[in-house]
C-alpha cells in the first residue's frame, strides 16, 4: 500500500500566490510598502485649485476626486507629494488638452515625493505630439508609489513615465490607450509619438540603488499604443498577468537597454495577443525571461523570479479578466463618497453557498483526488489542474444539474505542489494540494 499521496490544503483562499480579485486592498510587488494617506478622514475635491491645494499639504491626506477637473493651459500640477492617497469617485477624470511643451501634462510627482497611492482615475491628454512635452502622469522622483485601476488616455509625450529618483513602484490594473490621432511634424522628429510608458529618460539616469524596481501587474496596453509598453533602462522589472492588444500594426511592446548599469525583466503569465514586435533591444546588458506567456519571445539569459508575495492568474484567463470593461483594467472600481472601495466583480470566488456543497478528499492507495457534490449545480463547473508555476496541465467539466463524485487522476504527475481551479462562468476559486 502506498503512503498518503495527497494532502489537501485549506482551501478557499485568495491571497496565496495564485488566484486574485479585481480589487486589491493593498499593493503587491515592488511598491508593496506604499501606504499613502493611511486611514485619515477623506476630503473631496472637484476643482483644480482645491485639488492642487490638498496635494501640496505636508500632512497625510486621502483625497477623493469628484467629476471632471480640467486643467487650464500652463497650470499642470508639479509638486513634491508625500503621504497621499488620491482616489477617483466613479467617472472622475483629470483632463489637460494643451499640446504645448510647457502647458501639457496633468500630474508630476517631483523629486522628493514619497508614499503616494493613486487609484480609479482617468487621465485624459490631448493626443500624442512630439514636442518634448509632459506626460499625463510623471513620477520624477517618487519612492514608494502604487498606481492602481487608472486609465491613461492620449498623453502628449507619454501616458505615464517613471524616471529620476523614482523607485519601488507598483502599477496594477491600469489601462493605457490612445483614442485621438497623433499629431505629426512635432519638433522632436516623430510623426507618431504614441509612446506610452518610459522608465528612465537616459542611459545614465537611475535611482539611488542603480535600478528602477517596478511591477506592472494586470495592466492592459490597448487601442492606439505604438511603443514603450514599457521602454526601460537600468531597470529591475516584473511584468505579470499583463495583456497586449493594440491595433497599431507597427507597434513595439517591450523596449529595453541596460543603461550604465544593467536591466532585468521577468515577464510572467502575460498575453501578447496583438502587437507588432514583442521585444526590441536598444543595447547594453539586458536579461529577459518569459515565463508561461502567450506569444512571448526567446529569453535573454535568465532572471530570478521575484521573491515578494504576489497573485497569479492562469495565462489563458488574462485577456478576459484584464480587458473586462466593467471590472478589469482601468477606472472600474466602485468608490463611495466616504472613500470605501470595492469592485462590482470583487467576488471572483464562487458563492459560499455553492462551495459548501463540495467536499474534497484523496484516495489513499492511488493518486486520485475525489470531488463530491452534495447538491445540484446551477451552472457548468470546470476543474483545471495547474503546476505551481501556473501551467495548465488538464481540465474537466462537470455539467450543470448533476450531483455525485468526480475524480482527478494525478498518477502521471511527479511529487510536488499543484493547484486546482474551480470555475463557474467568470467566477473561480483556487485550492492547493501536495503530492508526496
Beta strands, then each sheet from edge to edge (+ up, - down):
strand 1: 6-8
strand 2: 43-45
strand 3: 61-65
strand 4: 68-70
strand 5: 77-79
strand 6: 82-88
strand 7: 93-95
strand 8: 107-109
strand 9: 113-119
strand 10: 122-124
strand 11: 137-139
strand 12: 142-148
strand 13: 151-153
strand 14: 160-162
strand 15: 167-172
strand 16: 175-177
strand 17: 195-199
strand 18: 212-217
strand 19: 220-221
strand 20: 227-233
strand 21: 235-240
strand 22: 243-245
strand 23: 252-257
strand 24: 263-268
strand 25: 271-274
strand 26: 277-281
strand 27: 286-291
strand 28: 334-335
strand 29: 341-342
strand 30: 358-362
strand 31: 368-373
strand 32: 381-387
strand 33: 392-398
strand 34: 404-409
strand 35: 416-424
strand 36: 427-435
sheet 1: 1+ 36- 35+ 32- 33+
sheet 2: 2+ 3+ 6+ 9+ 12+ 15+ 18+ 21+ 24+ 27+
sheet 3: 4+ 7+ 10+ 13+ 16+ 19+ 22+ 25+
sheet 4: 5+ 8+ 11+ 14+
sheet 5: 17+ 20+ 23+ 26+
sheet 6: 28+ 29-
sheet 7: 30+ 31- 34+
end
